[in-house]
Amino acid sequence: MAAFFSRTGVKSKAASGRLALGRLKTGERNKTEAAYEALLENMRVAGDVLWYRFEGVKLRLADNTFYTPDFAVMLATGVMEMHEVKGFWQDDARVKIKVAAELYPFRFIAAVPRKKKDGGGWQVEVFE
């Protein structure tokens, strides 16, 4: 089983079995988010997207509970969407996007990259 050493030197592992590598600094994109941003930029150039911003919106879900979508996106139609990009889903992230979709008048889009052997691209789920 994969494991890592924390700052305290104690050997541990993430509950999901994946390594807990830590979060990136605010405003920093991981490879999946950077690939998705390239897609958004292509859509902007084509005229389908008017504007997008990485971590541009922070939504309050409850007292001391916030959700920051990966991308705020304005479509050419003027519709605002909040896009979440995931390599894989964890339960807490899915709960937050569902709660946000109930509270706010935006369309929430979740995108997960498809494997190349499955044709590549993005698997998209809509929350409204």
C-alpha positions in Angstrom: 0.0 0.0 0.0 1.2 3.5 -0.8 2.1 5.7 2.2 3.9 8.9 2.9 5.6 10.7 5.8 4.0 13.8 7.2 5.9 16.8 8.6 5.8 15.0 12.0 7.5 12.0 10.4 4.5 9.8 11.1 3.7 7.3 8.3 0.1 7.7 7.1 -2.0 7.3 4.0 -5.1 9.1 2.7 -8.4 7.3 3.5 -9.2 6.7 -0.2 -5.8 4.9 -0.6 -4.4 7.8 -2.7 -1.5 9.8 -1.5 -2.3 13.1 0.2 0.0 15.4 -1.7 -1.4 18.6 -0.3 -3.2 21.4 -1.9 -1.7 23.8 -4.4 -1.4 27.5 -3.5 -4.4 29.6 -4.3 -4.5 30.5 -8.0 -2.2 27.6 -9.0 -3.6 25.0 -11.4 -2.9 21.3 -11.5 -2.4 19.6 -14.8 -6.1 18.6 -15.2 -7.2 22.2 -14.5 -4.6 23.5 -16.9 -5.9 21.1 -19.6 -9.5 22.2 -19.0 -8.4 25.9 -19.1 -7.0 25.2 -22.6 -10.4 23.9 -23.6 -12.1 27.0 -22.2 -9.6 29.3 -24.1 -10.3 27.5 -27.3 -14.1 28.0 -26.7 -13.4 31.7 -26.0 -11.5 32.1 -29.2 -14.3 30.3 -31.1 -16.8 32.7 -29.6 -18.7 30.2 -27.4 -17.4 31.6 -24.1 -17.2 35.3 -23.4 -15.2 35.2 -20.2 -13.8 32.7 -17.7 -11.8 33.1 -14.5 -9.9 30.4 -12.5 -11.1 30.4 -8.8 -12.9 33.7 -9.6 -15.9 33.1 -7.4 -16.3 32.0 -3.8 -19.8 30.9 -2.7 -21.0 30.7 0.9 -22.8 27.4 1.5 -23.3 27.8 5.3 -21.6 29.4 8.3 -17.9 28.9 7.8 -18.5 26.7 4.8 -17.5 27.9 1.3 -17.2 26.4 -2.1 -14.8 27.8 -4.7 -15.5 26.4 -8.2 -12.4 25.9 -10.4 -13.8 28.2 -13.1 -16.5 30.8 -13.4 -17.6 30.8 -17.0 -19.8 33.2 -19.0 -21.2 31.6 -22.1 -21.8 33.7 -25.3 -25.5 33.5 -24.4 -24.8 35.4 -21.2 -25.5 32.3 -19.0 -23.1 32.0 -16.0 -21.8 28.6 -15.2 -19.5 27.3 -12.5 -17.2 24.6 -13.7 -15.5 22.0 -11.4 -12.7 19.9 -12.8 -11.8 16.6 -11.0 -9.4 13.8 -11.7 -11.7 11.7 -9.5 -14.6 12.5 -7.2 -14.6 12.4 -3.4 -17.9 12.5 -1.5 -17.3 15.9 0.2 -16.7 17.6 -3.2 -19.9 16.1 -4.7 -22.0 17.2 -1.7 -20.6 20.8 -2.0 -21.5 21.1 -5.7 -25.0 19.7 -5.1 -25.6 22.2 -2.2 -24.3 25.1 -4.3 -26.6 24.1 -7.2 -29.5 24.2 -4.8 -28.6 27.6 -3.4 -27.4 29.6 -6.4 -28.9 30.4 -9.8 -25.9 29.1 -11.8 -25.5 26.0 -13.9 -22.8 23.8 -12.3 -20.7 21.7 -14.6 -18.4 18.9 -13.3 -15.8 17.7 -15.8 -13.6 14.6 -15.4 -11.1 13.7 -18.1 -11.7 10.5 -20.0 -8.8 8.1 -20.6 -7.2 8.2 -24.0 -8.2 4.5 -24.6 -11.8 5.6 -24.0 -11.6 8.3 -26.7 -10.2 11.2 -24.5 -12.1 14.4 -24.0 -14.2 15.1 -20.9 -17.0 13.4 -19.1 -19.4 16.1 -18.1 -22.1 16.1 -15.4 -24.6 19.0 -15.0 -26.0 20.1 -11.6 -28.9 22.5 -11.7 
